[in-house]
Amino acid sequence: MLPLEYITDSIKGTERKENKDRTLIISSENYILAILFDGISSAPDANKGIDIAENFIKENYAHFSSSQKCDLVNLMYQTHLAIVQSKLDSPYSTFSAVCIAHDKSWALFSNMGDSRVYEVTPQYIKQLSKDDNLMHRKNVVTRYLGMLELERDDFWATDFDVNNKRILLCSDGFYYFLEENLKKFHSVLNFDRGGNIKNNLLNEITNKNLDDSSYIFIL
C-alpha cells in the first residue's frame, strides 16, 4: 500500500509579527493524519498552545487509533485538555483535521473555528466543514482549542468519501484567496504534480496575504 501524497505550506501574513498557523502531518502504516492549526490572532499564547497540541498528538496519536480507524474525536478532545491544563493565559487556536486510510477505504474529518476542509475534484471545489463564527462578524470565532467552556460534546468527526477526490485543509488567510478566485485555484489544485501545485499556490499568495496563509493538500 503506497502512502498518500501531500503538499503543505504556511506563509506568514504581511501584517503579522509572527506566523500563528501550523501544519502537522503524521503518516502511519495504515493512514495519514493531517491537522492544520490557526492560532487566534489576538491570543498572545497561541503558538505556545499549538506547541502543546503538536507534542501531545505526536506522543499519543497511536493510542487513539487502530488498523480500522482513528478516534479523531477523543484525540482532539484530549489535545484540548492538555492545552487547558497548561494554565497559559490565551493558548487559543482553531483546527481542521482529517484522517484518511492510505487505500482510501475510510476517511474522517473534524473541524473547529473558521479553518476549513474542502474536497476537490476535476469538476468542483466543495467546502465540507462548517465555520464556527458569528454570522454578523465572520472574523469572530465561537469555538476554539483552549476555550475553558468546551465540553466533550463540542468535538465531532464525520465520515466522508475520498475516492477520486483531493482534500484541502486551509486557514482563513488561504481560503480568502481561494474564494476570491475559485476558477484559478480549481485549475491549480487539479495539476498532476504536487510540486507544480505548490509553486503556483505560492505565486498566488506571496506578498499579497495580510493574514497568515496555510494549507495541507492531500492528493
C-alpha positions in Angstrom: 0.0 0.0 0.0 1.6 3.3 -1.1 1.3 6.2 1.3 -0.9 9.1 0.3 0.9 12.1 -1.3 0.5 15.6 0.2 1.9 19.1 0.0 1.8 21.8 2.6 2.9 25.4 3.1 2.5 28.2 5.6 3.1 31.8 4.6 3.3 34.5 7.2 1.0 37.4 6.7 2.5 40.7 5.8 0.7 42.4 8.7 1.7 39.7 11.3 4.8 39.8 13.5 4.8 36.0 13.8 3.1 33.2 11.9 0.4 31.7 14.1 -0.6 28.9 11.6 0.9 25.5 11.9 0.6 22.2 9.9 1.1 18.7 11.3 1.2 15.6 9.2 1.7 12.1 10.6 1.9 9.2 8.1 1.4 5.9 9.9 1.4 2.4 8.5 -2.4 2.5 7.8 -3.4 6.1 7.4 -2.4 9.8 7.2 -3.3 12.2 9.9 -3.2 15.8 8.9 -4.0 18.7 11.2 -4.0 22.4 10.4 -3.9 24.8 13.4 -4.8 28.5 13.0 -3.8 30.5 16.1 -6.3 33.2 17.2 -4.6 36.4 16.1 -5.5 38.3 19.4 -4.1 35.5 21.6 -0.5 36.1 22.7 0.0 32.4 23.7 -1.5 30.9 20.6 1.8 29.4 19.4 2.6 28.0 22.8 -0.8 26.3 22.8 -0.1 24.9 19.3 3.3 23.6 20.6 1.4 21.7 23.3 -1.1 20.3 20.9 1.6 19.2 18.4 3.6 17.5 21.1 0.6 15.7 22.6 -0.6 14.4 19.3 2.9 13.2 18.2 3.3 11.3 21.5 -0.2 10.0 21.8 -1.9 9.6 18.4 -1.2 5.8 18.3 -3.3 5.4 21.5 -6.3 6.7 19.6 -6.1 4.5 16.5 -6.4 1.0 15.3 -6.0 -0.7 11.9 -9.6 0.2 11.3 -9.9 3.9 12.1 -8.6 6.8 14.1 -10.6 8.1 17.1 -10.3 11.7 15.9 -12.9 13.0 18.4 -11.2 11.8 21.5 -7.7 12.6 20.1 -8.7 16.3 19.6 -10.6 16.5 22.9 -7.7 15.2 24.9 -5.4 17.6 23.0 -7.7 20.4 24.1 -7.5 19.2 27.7 -3.7 19.2 27.5 -3.8 22.8 26.4 -6.2 23.8 29.1 -4.1 22.1 31.8 -1.1 24.1 30.7 -2.6 27.2 32.5 -1.4 29.5 29.8 -3.4 32.7 29.6 -4.5 32.5 25.9 -3.4 29.4 24.2 -6.2 29.6 21.6 -6.3 28.1 18.1 -8.8 26.7 15.6 -8.1 23.5 13.8 -9.1 21.4 10.8 -8.1 17.7 10.9 -8.5 14.7 8.6 -7.6 11.1 8.9 -7.5 9.1 5.7 -6.6 5.4 5.1 -3.8 5.1 2.6 -6.0 2.9 0.4 -8.9 5.5 0.8 -11.2 2.8 2.2 -12.2 5.2 5.0 -11.8 8.9 5.9 -12.8 11.2 8.8 -12.7 14.9 9.2 -13.2 17.2 12.2 -13.2 21.0 12.4 -13.4 23.8 15.0 -13.4 27.5 14.3 -13.0 29.1 10.9 -10.3 27.0 9.4 -11.8 24.8 6.7 -11.9 21.4 4.9 -12.7 21.2 1.2 -12.9 18.4 -1.3 -11.6 19.0 -4.8 -12.5 17.1 -8.0 -11.9 17.9 -11.7 -15.5 19.3 -11.7 -15.7 21.4 -8.5 -14.4 22.6 -5.1 -16.8 22.0 -2.2 -16.5 23.1 1.4 -17.1 20.2 3.7 -16.7 21.9 7.1 -18.9 24.5 8.7 -17.4 27.7 10.2 -17.9 28.4 13.9 -18.3 32.1 13.8 -20.8 34.9 14.4 -23.0 35.4 11.3 -22.7 39.2 11.5 -19.0 39.1 12.3 -17.3 36.5 10.2 -13.9 37.1 11.8 -15.1 36.3 15.4 -15.0 32.5 16.1 -17.2 31.0 18.7 -15.3 27.8 19.4 -11.5 27.1 19.6 -9.0 24.9 21.3 -8.1 26.0 24.8 -11.6 27.6 25.4 -12.5 26.7 29.0 -16.2 26.3 28.3 -15.7 23.5 25.7 -17.0 20.1 26.6 -16.6 16.6 25.1 -19.8 17.1 23.0 -18.3 20.1 21.3 -15.9 17.7 19.4 -17.1 15.7 16.5 -15.9 13.8 13.5 -17.7 12.9 10.2 -17.0 10.1 7.8 -16.6 11.2 4.2 -15.8 9.7 0.8 -12.4 10.5 -0.6 -12.4 8.2 -3.7 -11.4 10.2 -6.8 -11.1 13.3 -4.7 -8.4 15.5 -3.3 -8.7 17.0 0.2 -7.7 20.6 1.2 -7.3 21.9 4.7 -6.6 25.6 5.0 -6.7 28.6 7.2 -8.8 31.7 6.6 -5.8 33.5 5.2 -5.6 30.9 2.4 -9.3 30.5 1.6 -9.7 34.2 1.3 -7.8 33.9 -2.0 -9.4 30.6 -2.9 -12.9 32.0 -2.6 -11.9 35.2 -4.5 -10.6 33.3 -7.5 -12.2 29.9 -7.5 -11.6 29.2 -11.2 -7.9 29.8 -11.0 -7.4 27.8 -7.8 -9.6 25.0 -9.1 -7.3 24.7 -12.1 -4.1 24.8 -10.0 -5.4 22.2 -7.5 -6.0 19.8 -10.3 -2.5 19.9 -11.7 -0.9 16.4 -11.8 2.3 17.2 -9.9 2.4 18.3 -6.3 5.5 20.4 -6.9 3.7 22.4 -9.6 0.7 22.9 -7.4 2.8 24.2 -4.5 4.8 26.6 -6.7 1.7 28.0 -8.3 -0.1 28.5 -5.0 3.0 30.3 -3.6 2.9 32.7 -6.6 -0.8 33.4 -6.0 -0.3 34.3 -2.3 3.2 35.5 -1.5 3.3 39.2 -0.6 -0.4 39.5 -1.1 -1.6 37.9 2.1 -2.2 40.3 5.1 -3.0 37.3 7.3 -1.1 34.0 7.7 -2.0 31.7 4.8 -1.6 27.9 5.3 -2.8 24.7 3.8 -2.4 20.9 3.6 -3.4 19.4 0.3 -3.8 15.6 0.1 -3.6 14.3 -3.5 
